[in-house]
């Protein structure tokens, strides 16, 4: 990180009035209208500076389609569990009708 000593960086941050606090998170999920962003193995910090709080998240980002309604429909129509329904929907590129027909066979 640009050759900064972590202790020196902490000292500079304190002098500037910036407080950083780690948050022990196992996974972070950000839900948007059409997809979920899943951050695996995250490093999460709460940062307080100039009267405001922000959250910094660093990790492996996976985008997942927000398809819960489709998964529920598949489960109802084919009597499979959620894990099977999700996998089948993914294997069929999100095609609901094709997924249901294949699972009914």
C-alpha positions as CSV (number, residue, x, y, z in Angstrom):
1,X,0.0,0.0,0.0
2,X,2.3,2.7,-1.3
3,X,5.0,1.8,1.3
4,X,3.1,3.1,4.3
5,X,3.7,1.4,7.6
6,X,0.3,0.3,9.0
7,X,1.1,1.8,12.4
8,X,2.1,5.2,10.8
9,X,-1.1,5.1,8.8
10,X,-3.2,4.5,11.9
11,X,-1.4,7.4,13.6
12,X,-2.1,9.7,10.6
13,X,-5.8,8.7,10.5
14,X,-6.2,9.5,14.3
15,X,-4.6,12.9,13.8
16,X,-7.1,13.6,11.0
17,X,-10.0,12.6,13.3
18,X,-10.7,9.4,11.3
19,X,-11.8,6.4,13.3
20,X,-11.8,3.0,11.7
21,X,-13.5,0.0,13.3
22,X,-13.4,-3.5,11.8
23,X,-16.7,-5.5,11.5
24,X,-16.6,-9.3,11.7
25,X,-18.7,-10.2,8.7
26,X,-18.9,-13.6,7.0
27,X,-20.8,-12.4,4.0
28,X,-22.3,-9.2,2.7
29,X,-25.3,-9.1,0.4
30,X,-26.4,-5.9,-1.4
31,X,-29.9,-6.3,-3.0
32,X,-30.7,-4.2,-6.0
33,X,-33.9,-4.3,-8.0
34,X,-32.8,-7.0,-10.5
35,X,-29.8,-8.7,-8.9
36,X,-28.0,-9.4,-5.6
37,X,-24.3,-8.6,-5.1
38,X,-22.8,-11.2,-2.8
39,X,-19.4,-10.3,-1.3
40,X,-17.7,-13.5,-0.1
41,X,-14.8,-13.5,2.4
42,X,-15.3,-9.8,3.1
43,X,-13.1,-7.3,5.0
44,X,-15.6,-4.8,6.4
45,X,-14.7,-1.6,8.2
46,X,-16.9,1.2,9.7
47,X,-15.2,4.5,9.2
48,X,-16.2,7.7,11.1
49,X,-14.9,10.9,9.7
50,X,-16.1,14.5,9.8
51,X,-19.3,13.6,11.5
52,X,-20.3,10.9,9.0
53,X,-20.1,7.1,9.0
54,X,-19.3,5.0,6.0
55,X,-18.9,1.3,5.5
56,X,-16.0,-0.1,3.4
57,X,-16.4,-3.6,2.0
58,X,-13.6,-5.5,0.2
59,X,-14.0,-9.0,-1.0
60,X,-14.9,-11.4,-3.8
61,X,-18.0,-10.1,-5.6
62,X,-20.6,-12.5,-7.2
63,X,-23.6,-11.2,-9.0
64,X,-26.7,-13.3,-8.7
65,X,-30.0,-12.7,-10.5
66,X,-32.8,-11.8,-8.1
67,X,-35.1,-14.6,-9.1
68,X,-36.9,-15.6,-6.0
69,X,-40.3,-15.5,-7.6
70,X,-39.2,-17.8,-10.4
71,X,-37.6,-20.2,-7.8
72,X,-40.9,-20.2,-5.8
73,X,-42.9,-21.0,-9.0
74,X,-40.5,-23.9,-9.8
75,X,-40.8,-25.3,-6.3
76,X,-44.6,-25.1,-6.4
77,X,-44.9,-26.6,-9.9
78,X,-42.4,-29.4,-9.5
79,X,-42.3,-30.2,-5.8
80,X,-38.5,-29.8,-5.5
81,X,-36.6,-27.9,-2.8
82,X,-35.1,-24.4,-3.3
83,X,-31.5,-25.7,-3.9
84,X,-32.7,-28.0,-6.8
85,X,-34.9,-25.2,-8.2
86,X,-32.1,-22.6,-8.2
87,X,-29.6,-25.0,-9.8
88,X,-32.1,-26.1,-12.5
89,X,-33.0,-22.5,-13.3
90,X,-29.3,-21.6,-13.6
91,X,-28.6,-24.7,-15.7
92,X,-31.4,-23.5,-18.1
93,X,-30.1,-19.9,-18.3
94,X,-33.1,-18.5,-16.3
95,X,-35.7,-20.0,-18.7
96,X,-38.6,-20.6,-16.3
97,X,-40.8,-22.7,-18.6
98,X,-37.9,-24.9,-19.8
99,X,-36.8,-25.5,-16.2
100,X,-40.3,-26.6,-15.1
101,X,-40.7,-28.9,-18.1
102,X,-37.3,-30.5,-17.5
103,X,-38.0,-31.0,-13.8
104,X,-41.4,-32.6,-14.4
105,X,-39.9,-35.3,-16.6
